[in-house]
Amino acid sequence: MIASGTLARFQDDFAQALLATDAAASPALAAVKAQPAFAIYRNTVMKGCIDALQANYPAVTRLVGDEWLRAAAAVYARDALPARPMLLEYGADFADFLAQFNPAAELPYLPGVARLDRFWTEAHAAASEDTLAPAAVTPLASGNFFRARLQPHAATRWAWFADAPIYTIWSRNRSDAVFDGDIEWQPEGALLTRPGDSVQWCALDRAGCVFLDTCAAGGTLADAAQAALAVQPDADLGRLMARLLEAGVFSRLDPNT
């Protein structure tokens, strides 16, 4: 039986050996790498990481192609082995990696597309919750309405992209739609949620993104409305609220009366 301390050291050495180059290998790592079948195991681990990233980032893959994505994934995996056994969760910071990855410098929209791919995974894997029905806010008197607070659903994700039409690029490449390149280059927001069994998505304006930011931070509906109007004075708040409720964006209402 191997002592727990010895086993832990071996496991640490083994994990480091999976990532270390031959030049960087210490004597301890070199001994681990000399073990029979280590190369096969290492290649299997790396392939699993690359396969997982390709599966978790389909819109990115469609934009850059399989070969480019797998080459980038191999670089990413050398510094980031999975921390958990569920490969669906692997690559949480892949968008940040792409933002610093020199070969992606000519594709400034790519990190944003990766972020929405990640949002899809998070929405898909989020805890199941009931969605707040639109009728739930009807009983609130006008005076109490703006003191209420809305809690976003566990599966709800949103983001505002000020520099590029990330939502359009992502949505066209997430589906099988033909990408014709005819895109109006303008800021866009995106909303993803899972009110039922499948993830749904739509565009969201800046007012909607700021409204949800404020709700998520614990602000009242009055706070959210003021924040939304501050960034988009012509926002139709009634229409925005109806749209968000119909989409199943919220899970709970606190009347705060």
Residue, then its C-alpha position, 0 to 999 in steps of 0.5 A: m500500500i502506498a502512503s498517502g503522502t507518497l501517492a500525492r507526490f506521485q500524482d502531482d509529478f504525473a500531472q506535471a509530466l503530462l504538461a512538461t516538455d522534455a527540456a523542462a522535465s526535472p529528474a522526477l518528471a523524467a522518471v515519471k515519463a519513463q514509465p511504460a505506456f506514459a506517452i500513450y496515456r499523455n496523448t490520450v489525455m491531450k486528445g480528450c482535452i482537445d476533443a472537449l474544447q472542440a465540442n464545447y466551442p462549436a461556433v468558434t470551431r465553425l469560424v476558424g475550422d477544425e485544424w486551427l481550433r485543435a491547434a489552439a486547443a493543444v496550446y491551451a491544454r498544455d497549461a490547463l488540464p481539466a480540474r473536474p471529471m466532467l469535460l462539459e465544464y472544461g475550457a471555462d476561460f478559453a475566451d480569455f485565452l483566445a484574447q491573448f492568443n497571438p494567432a487570433a489577433e486578426l479575429p478580434y471577435l473570436p473571444g466574444v463568440a467563445r464567451l457566448d459558446r460558454f454561456w450556452t454550456e453554462a445555461h445548458a448545465a445550470a440547475s433547474e428552476d421554475t421560471l417566473a410567470p408574467a402574471a406574477v407581477t400583475p398583482l403588484a400595485s404601482g407603488n410597490f412595483f418599483r420596490a420589488r426585486l427580480q432574481p434572474h434564473a440560474a440558467t440566464r446569461w447575458a452580455w453587451f458587446a460594444d465593439a462588434p456584432i458578436y451575437t449575430i456572428w455567434s448565432r449564425n455559426r452556432s446553427d447550420a445557417v449559411f454565413d454570407g458575411d453580410i453583417e452590419w458592424q455595430p454593438e450588440g447584446a445577447l441573452l441566453t436562458r433555459p426556461g425548459d429543456s433547451v437553451q434559447w437565445c435572442a439579441l438584447d439591447r444595451a438597456g436590457c443588459v444593464f437592466l439585468d445587471t442591476c437585477a442580478a446585483g440585487g437592485t430594485l426595479a426602480d434601480a434597474a429602470q433608472a440604470a436602463l434609461a441612463v444608457q438608453p433614454d428611449a428604451d421602452l421599459g414596459r416592452l422590455m419587461a414583458r419580453l424578459l418575462e416571456a423569455g423565462v429570464f427570472s425565477r423569483l420575485d421579491p415584492n419588498t413591501 
